[in-house]
Amino acid sequence: MAQPDISHHLGPSDSRLIGDAHLYIGGEWRGARDGGTRELTNPATGEVFATVDEATADDARAAISAARATFDDGEWSSTSVTERAAVLRTIADLLVRDKATLARLETLDTGKTLAESVIDVDDVESVFRYHAALIETSADRLVDVGDPAVVSRVIREPIGVCVLIAPWNYPLLQMSWKIAPALAAGATVVAKPSEVTPLSTIAFVRICEEAGVPPGVLNLVQGAGPNIGPVLTDSPDVDLISFTGGLTTGTSIAQTAARHVTKVALELGGKNPHIVFADADRESAVDHVLTGVFLHSGQVCSAGTRLIVQDDIADAFVDDLVERARHIRVGDGLDPTSETGPLVSRTQLDKMAAYVRSGIESGAVLRHGGGPPDRDDLHPGGFWFAPTIFDHCTRTMPIVREETFGPILTVERFTSEAQALALGNDTSYGLAAGVRTADIARGERMVRRLRHGTVWLNDFGHYTPRAEWGGFGASGNGRELGPTGLAEYQEIKHVWHNTSPTPAGWFTHREP
Ligand code: NDP
């Protein structure tokens, strides 16, 4: 069984949250059936800092069986909403207690700064409190069918067994957007975090166990997506697959799930425009464009990677951006002076280098970055990449069309509102967009016509658990958060109750 060696980063009480076995199936912590493990790499050093158990296909099948048996047994799904809400609130309380530990684990796994990880854990807590309140206030809908003897009502029931697959950029937060509504609805779960960043989810599942989530309700298998993914997504015992990740993986999951007509909710990538009109407040515009693309080193699905700026101000605006970008402090996420961390893996680092080559070859003008930051105090093994700005980009360039998922900003220019709108919608994705202008009528016109799931007007990057999150087009289907997000985890049943039965009276002919 794997023994994580993270003592040089975490104290003994912190290691308690990881434990010495990392798969949780049917209420039991165990190692992989074949004893397999995976080493985790600290993105700030490139060094292995922990080893976790890695599930086999058989482990994944066992997790689905446990979730299925627990759901069919009906005990969890038939608990009162008050009881389930209480469990969710206890989870939220324990998240507060263990915030520092969870944040450190998230930083070690992902590389993001500790400040960002702390915000993530705060957000996870809010997600659980919100869903506790939401499920308590959910009500059946009565339908008037025009017959006083009939009580017709539409009720919502838990959907069943949910496979929840999350990416590596916001491991715990993205998983919480799925686990909170699933538990609130009374469903059972098989959770699969990214193999690259499983620690916070392992710790979180231990918190759920302590909070009183019954055995078999929440099962955890971490393992390589290509190995256990097909088992999790090709099963008649699964009722919903909720996936957040890349377009290619999402498309293949949807194809696999179609074999069993399994419901699929997809939160995929984005290539998000940030449109700046000349009349926008300059200082906040520059600041938000910078934050919107370089926070978490651009590894954010809603990152504003396409700056679309009005021609009159473009040169000066880009100069301001370059000046600000030069001072962004990239460094180890555990160092409190770092403003953004390394990339998550060497794979991502190589990907960024390839996009820089592609940008230059396609004629874009590299104004800043393009490689590791110019610093000699960073660990040589870390996956460092400086904030990068390409000016004079056009819509046909791969760096403009493809999701780079890293700290690369492209700049396109426009002259008219119609052109700005056309550029903003010129993407197969449709996750998020920003518009900055002092002309509110124009801003509202843009908001209405941009084909993106979230549009920020004179702001960027915010979300709330109370409002739906999701994408148009290739950014996915379904929504997370808000009442619609909870509804993904529910089946709808219409109950027609005749309180005064009489014969139907249709077939009235009788043989003499
Ligand atoms: P991937 O699609 O590579 O992986 C996402 C998850 O799917 C991981 O847990 C991965 O496991 C798993 N997986 C991989 N292959 C399979 C398979 N065949 N079957 C089932 N599961 C599989 O995405 P990344 O982790 O690289 O995440 C980045 C992507 O996520 C970006 O495109 C980003 O835009 C998107 N994203 C979207 C968000 C949104 O709200 N719309 C939010 C955050 C990210 P493993 O890692 O272990 O291989």
Boltz pocket constraint, residues with backbone or C-beta under 6 A from the ligand:
constraints:
  - pocket:
      binder: B
      contacts: [[A, 165], [A, 166], [A, 167], [A, 168], [A, 169], [A, 170], [A, 174], [A, 192], [A, 193], [A, 194], [A, 195], [A, 196], [A, 223], [A, 224], [A, 225], [A, 226], [A, 228], [A, 229], [A, 230], [A, 233], [A, 244], [A, 245], [A, 246], [A, 247], [A, 249], [A, 250], [A, 252], [A, 253], [A, 267], [A, 268], [A, 269], [A, 270], [A, 300], [A, 301], [A, 403], [A, 405], [A, 431], [A, 471], [A, 475], [A, 476]]
      max_distance: 6.0
